[in-house]
C-alpha cells in the first residue's frame, strides 16, 4: 500500500471478533466529523455521494456491501477470530441480549447451543459468518434499489437475501471471500489483538496504543474444551468454510506484521500527537471531538444538546497532550459531565507535565468545573507539549440507575467524565 494513499478507511466489522475494542481504538485516530455515523447498512441511505466522499472512516456491520456501494473504494480492514470460538460467543451473545431479534425465540424454546446449531433457520447467523460478509456481490444499483424500498434496517435485512446475485453460489462462497481477503489492506486476528492494533496504528501512521481496553467481552463464556463431542462436530460443520478463511487470514496477518517490523527501522517513529485548542469566546478549548492524544480514557459518548464526553478509566491515571501556545499564564478549567462519587471528586488531583498543581471544584450555573492555574514557567514536557493528567484514588463500576448523564448498561471501571478543557488567558 502506498503511504500517500488518500482513500478513506473502512473497518468491516464481523461480530464477536474483538471488533468493538478494535473499532474504538480506530476511532481515536479520527476527528468525530470525519467518521461516518452509519453502523448498519440501511443508515447510509441518508448520505449523498458528496457527503460519503467527505468521510475518512467508515465502520460497521455492513460487510462488503459498503465497499461495493461507496463512490470510492476504501482501504479495508477486517478482524477474524477462531471460527468455533466465535460461533459459541455469538450464540451466547444472542442468549444474553434481549435486544437481539432471536433472543426471545431461544428462551421461549429453551434452546441450548446444540439445539440452536441443529435448527437450520436460527443457526444461519453463525454458519460461516466470517466468509459471508466478505462475499457480498450486489453492486451499487442493486443496493440502492433495496435501500429505496426499505424503511428500516430490518426491512433491508429481510429483503436482501431474496435479491438475486447478492451472494455467490454456496460452492463459490469461499473462493470469493478468499480473493477479497487477499486484497484487503489489513487482516488481523483477535487472538493477537495487541499486535493487530500495533499494525493498524502503523498503517494509519498513528502512535501505537499504550493501553488496550477489552470491550464487549463476556468473561463467563463457554470454553470449547467444556463442550461435548457431538456439539463440537456441529460447530465444525457450521464453520467449515470459516476455518479455511481463518487459516489464510492468520498467514496474511503474520506476513503483514513481519513487513511492518522490517520497515519500522526505515521510517521515523511516529511522535506522540497533541490535541489543538480552538478559540471560543476568548478561550482556548480542547474537546473530545478531536482525535485522542492521551491515554486512560473510554470511548466517546455523545450527549444530545451537550456535546461529546469521555470517561476516565479503567485505571486511575488519565491524560491528554495539548499543543498550547507558550509564554503566558492560563487558568485551566476542566468541564465535567459526571463522576463516580463525591469522595472521588474531592480527592482528584490535576498534574501538568507530571507536576501536581492545586485545584478546586467550581459550580458554575449547571456546570461543574475543576480549576487550576497554569504558569508560563511550568517546565516543558519532553515532547514540547502540555500533558494534563487526572490522578484518582480509585475507579469503580456503576449501575445504570446511578448515571447522571449516560445509562451505563455494561460494567466498566469509571472515574470522571469530561466534556472539554478550557484555557483562559491570564
ABEGO torsion letter per residue (X at the ends): XBAABABBBBBBBBBGAGAAAAAAAAAAABBAAABBABABAAAAAABBAAAAAABABBBEBAEAAAAAABABBBBBBBBBBBAAAAAAAAAAAAAABAABAAAAAAAAAGBBAAAAAABAAAAAAABGAAAAAAABABBAAAAAAAAAABABAAAAAAAAAABBGABBBAAAAAAAAAAAAAABABBBBAABAAAAAAAAAAAAGBBBBABBBBBGBBAABBBAAABBAAAAAAAAAAAAAAAAAAAAAAAAAAAAAAAAAAAAAABBBBBBBBBBBBBBGGBBBBBAABBBBEBGBBBBBBBBGAEBBBBBOABABBBBBBBBBBGBBBBBBBBBABBABAAAAAABBBBBGGBBBBBBBBBBEABBBBBBBBBAABBBBAAGBBBBBBBBABBBBBBAAABAABBBABBBBBBBBBABBBBBBX
